[in-house]
Amino acid sequence: MARELLLLRNGKAEAAPPRDLKDGGKRQVQRVGVWLQGQGLLPDHVRVAPSARAKVSAQKALKAGGASAGIIERDARLKSRALADALNCLADMPADARRPMIVAHRKMLEQLARHLTGDPGLLLPTGTLLRLALPDDWHSLPVGYAEILKLLHPESLPERFPFPGPGGSEWRDRPAYYYRQSAVIPWKLEGGRLRILVITSSKRNHWVVPKGIHEPGLSAQASAAHEAEEEAGVLGEVGAASLGEFTVEKWGGVCRVAVYPMRVTEIFDQETWEESNRSRLWVSPEEALQHLKHDGLKEIVRRFADTFSTQ
C-alpha cells in the first residue's frame, strides 16, 4: 500500500530574529489545516525543524484542523541543508505512519521536494502544502520517486474560517476551535475562609481569572489547568463538573467559556512562572466580585462562593 507525505512550509515570519510567525503567517497555516480536515487528510505523525516558527506552524495547522498537537516531534536534522539528513528523517519515520507531515523552512523543504518529485524548479512559498504519494518503503528514495497529488497555496483558500467546522454555514475570523474556551477559578481556604486568585490581563489593564482557548486533544479541565499554570503560575485540582459558562464576543463571533473550580496546591515563584509579567492577588469572594468586570463570570463566582457559605 502506498503512503503519503505532506510537506508544509512554515508560515510567514518576521525578518529579524527570533523570526516569530506574523499574524498573517499563522492564518496561512491555519487555512491549510482546515483544508486538510475538510479533505480527511490530517497527518498521523509530524516532524518539525528545531525552530519556533516551524513548531508553531505545525501547531497552528493541526489545531485549526481539530487535531492534537501532541503528535509533533522535533527533528534536528531538518535544520540541516543536507539532502541526506532529510532523506534519513524520512527513512526512520514510524512504519505505521501512513500520512506523516514535515514542517520546515524553504531551503530544506524545497531541496527535499525537488528530489522526491524530480522537478528542479519546484517552489514552496510560505504556508504552501505539498501532498505526495510514495511507495511504502522509504529507506531508498531516488530522484523522481514521488507523485504530486496536490500543491496547495494558502492564498487559494478562503481568508475566513467555516464555523462550526468544514462545511459550516457561518464564516468567522479565526478557526472554529478558538470559540470554545475554558477558565478556572483558583481557590484555597485560609483560616477557614475562601480566597480566590485573580490575575491581571495580558495588557495589565484589568483583573481576570486564568482563561484560554480549549486546546484540541485536551479535556476542558486539562486545558483550563494549562492556562492556570501559564497565566497564574499555579497548579491544582480541577473540578470534574463545570460551574457554568459565560460568553464573550470576539473575532467576529461569540466565544463560549466553561468555568471550573481549581483548588490550588502549588504556587510557582517568579522565576518559574511563565507569565510573571502579570500580577496575581488572593482576595475574598467579595473583593473578587469588585475586581472582575465580566457580569457572567461574576455571577459564576458569586454562586461558587455561596456553596462555601452554606457548608
Secondary structure, DSSP 8 states (H G I E B T S, - for coil): --EEEEEEE---B-SSTT--B-HHHHHHHHHHHHHHHHHT---SEEEE-SSHHHHHHHHHHHHHTT--GGGEEE-GGGG---HHHHHHHHHTS-TT-SSEEEEE-HHHHHHHHHHHH--TT----TT-EEEEEE-S--S---TT--EEEEEE-GGGS-SSEEESSTT-SEEESS-GGGGEEEEEEEEEEETTEEEEEEEE-TTSSSEE--EEE--TTS-HHHHHHHHIIIII-EEEEE-SS--EEEEEEETTEEEEEEEEEEEEEEE--TTT-TTTTS-EEEE-HHHHHHHB--HHHHHHHHHHHHHHHT-
